[in-house]
Amino acid sequence: WDTVNNATDGITGTNAQTDYSYRNTIKYAKGLNSSGTLNAVNSALLDTDDVIDFFLVENYTNSPISSNGVTVSPHSIYLSVYGGTQQEIASILYTKRSAGCGMDGDTTYAYTDPDFSWVTEDMTWQTAIDGPVQLNISIISSDLYPVDIVTQIQNACVDNFNNGIGTIPPARMGVAIYASRFYSSLANLGISGVTNLTIQTVTAGTPALVLDLPITQAPTLIAANVLVTVI
C-alpha cells in the first residue's frame, strides 16, 4: 500500500500476548463454562474488561484462616477486586460460586436473578482501592544518554509495571513487587551505572528492595512517581 484514504481512524488491534499471558489464557479459558470452582470465578473475572485486578482466596476448612493479612471465614471465599461494576461482580459471584458458599468483604450487593425476578441474594466482596507505588532510581550521568533519559526511564518502568517484561508478569494484587524487576528495563535503555533502585508506597513508605501491599489495595504506578536522580 502507498496510501490509505478512510473516513475514520482504523483500529490498530492489540500487542501479541507474552508467553506468560498466553499460558494464563489457556488455564482460565477452561473455567468460563464451569461453575462452583475457584477457577470458574477467576475465569469470569479475567473475562470482564472492566475488572482491572483482583485477588481471590477460598477457605475450605471449618475454622477461619489468615491469608495475606485478611481473615477468611470457614467455607467462604474472599474476593478483593479493583474495577468492574457492582452488577458485574455480583453476577459473577452469583453464577460461578457454589451454592451456600460464604463470602467476606466490605461491599454487599443485592443481586436479582435475571431469569427468576423473585430470587434475590446478597453478594459480598472487598472493593480494592488504589495502592500508589513509588520508585527511587539513581544513575551515574553519561554523555551518551539522550536529553530525555529521565522521561525514557519513567515510561519504561511504568510499562514494565503494567505490562511485564520478558518472563516477568505485570505487577498484581497479592504478589510481592521486587525493585530488581526494573533492572532489565534500565539495561534495555543502555543504563549500567545504577547506584540505587528501591521501591515504596507513595504516602508513608520506606524505601526497600521489595514491597508487599495489603490485598485491599491494587498496586499502581505513574510516571510522576518514578523519581530519577542523575548524579
N, C-alpha and C positions, 0 to 999 in steps of 0.2 A: 504494500500500500504506500502511495505517495502522500495522499491527503485523505482526511475524513471530514465530511460535512454533515453534521447531525444537529437536530433542533435542540436536543437536551443532552446534558452530560451523560456519559456511559457509566456503567457500574464496573469498577475495576476488579471486583472479587476480593478474595482474602489470600493471605500468605499460606504457603504449604504448611501442613502440620509438622511439628517436630516428632521424632520417634516416640518421645515420652507422651506427647499429646495423643498420638495415634494409638498407642497401647491402651491408654485410658479409654479412648473412644470404643475400642473393641470390647473392653471389660464391661463398661457400663451400658453399652447398647443392648446387651443381653437382658438387662433388667427392665427395659422400657415396657415390655409386655407382661411383666410379672407383678405380683403384689405380695405383701406380707413379710418381705425381707428388707434388710438394711440396704442391699444393693438396689432394690426397686426404688426406694426413696432417693438414694444417691443419683440414680439414673434420671429420674424425673426432674430433680433439681438441676442437674447438668444440662438437661434438655430445655430449660427455661431461660430464655435470653435475658430477662430482667434480673435474674439471680447472678450476682457478681461473685460471691464467695460464700462458703458455708462450712460448718464443722458439725459432724453427726456422730453420736456415740450411743450405744444401746447397753442397757443393764439387764442381763438375763437372770440375775440372781435374786434371792429372797431378801437381800439386805442392800441398803444404799451403798453406792461406790463413789469414789472421788476420781475424777478424770479432768486433767488439765485445769485444775483449780475450781471446778464446779462439782456439786453433788448431784448424782443421778439416782432417782428413786427406784425401788425394786420393780422389775418387769416394765421398764419405761425406756423411752428414748429422749435424748436431749439434742435438739437441733438449734444451733446458733447460725442465723442466716443474715447475709448482708445483701440488700437489694431485693427485688421482687415485690409484688403487691400482696397484701394480706389475703386477698381472694385466691391468688395463685398458690401461695404457700399452704393455706388451709386445704385447698383442693388436693394438693399432692399428699399431704398427711392423711386426709380422709380416704383417698383411693389406694394409697400404697402401703399404709401401715397395717399391722394385724389388728383385727377387732379386739377391743378390750385392752389394747396397749396403752400404758400411761404415758404422759408427756410432761416435760418440765420446761420452764422458761418464764419470761416476763410479759408475753403477749398472748392473749386469748381471743379467738375469733369464732363467732357462731356461724358455722358453715351449714348451708342448706343443700341437701342432695338435689341436683338439677332434675333427676328423674322421679323423685318422690318428695314433693314440696313439703310434706308434713314431717319429714325426717330432718332434724337439725341437731348437730353435735358440736361441742366446743373443741377446737383445735388449739393447741398451745405450743409455743416455741419461744426462743430467745431472739429478739431483734438486735443484731450486732450494730455497733457504732464504729465510726472511723477510728483507726489507730495510727495517727501520723508518725512516720518514721523519718529519722534524720541520719544522714551520712556525713562523716567528717573525714576529709581527704586532704593530705598534704603531699605535694610533689616537688621535686627539685626542678628549678627553672632550666629551660634549654632553648637555645636559639632555633632549634629545629621545630619547635612547636608552632602551630599556626596561632594567629592572634585571637582566635575564638576557642582556644583549647579548653577553657573553663566551661563554656557552653556545650562543647562536644562531650566533655566528661559528664556533665549533668544529664544530657539527653541519653547517653549510653547507659548510665546507671539506672535511669528510670525505665528504659527499655528492658534491661536485664531483669529488673524487679517485676515488671508487669508481664513480660513475655517469656522469661527464661533465656538461657543461652547454652547452646550445646546440649549436654545431658543434664543441665541444672534446670529444674522446673521453675515456674513463676513462684513468687512468694505467696504463701497461702495461710489462712487461718489455722491455728493449732500446730504450726510447724515452725521450729526454730529457724531464725534467719541469721546466717553467718556473714560477717563482713567480708570474709575471704571470697565469697561468690563473685564479688565485683572486681577482683584482680584480673580476671580474664578480659573483662570489658576494657579495663585500662590498658592491658597489654595489646589489645586489638587496635588501640589508638597510638601505639608506639611509645607508651609511657612505661619506663622501667624504674625510675627513681621515686618510688613511693615510700615516704618516711612515716606516714600514719594513715591508717584506714580503720575507723571504728564506726559503730552503729549504736543508735539510742532512740528513745521516744522523743518527740519534739517538746512536749510540755514539761516533763520533770524527769528526764532521763539522765543516766550516767553513761558516758562513752564506754563501750565494751566491744568484745570481739563477736559476741552472739547476743541476739535479742529474742526473748520469749514473751509474746504478748498474751494477755488473757484471751480465752476463746470467745469472750463477749465483744472483742474488737477485731476489725478487719484491717490488716496492715495496708497502708497506703504510702506512696512516695511521690512527691512532685519535685520538679527541677529546683525550685527555690529552697528546698530542704536538703539539697546536696551541696554542702558547704566545702568549697575547694580553696585551699591555700597554696599559692605558688611561692616557694622560698628560694 
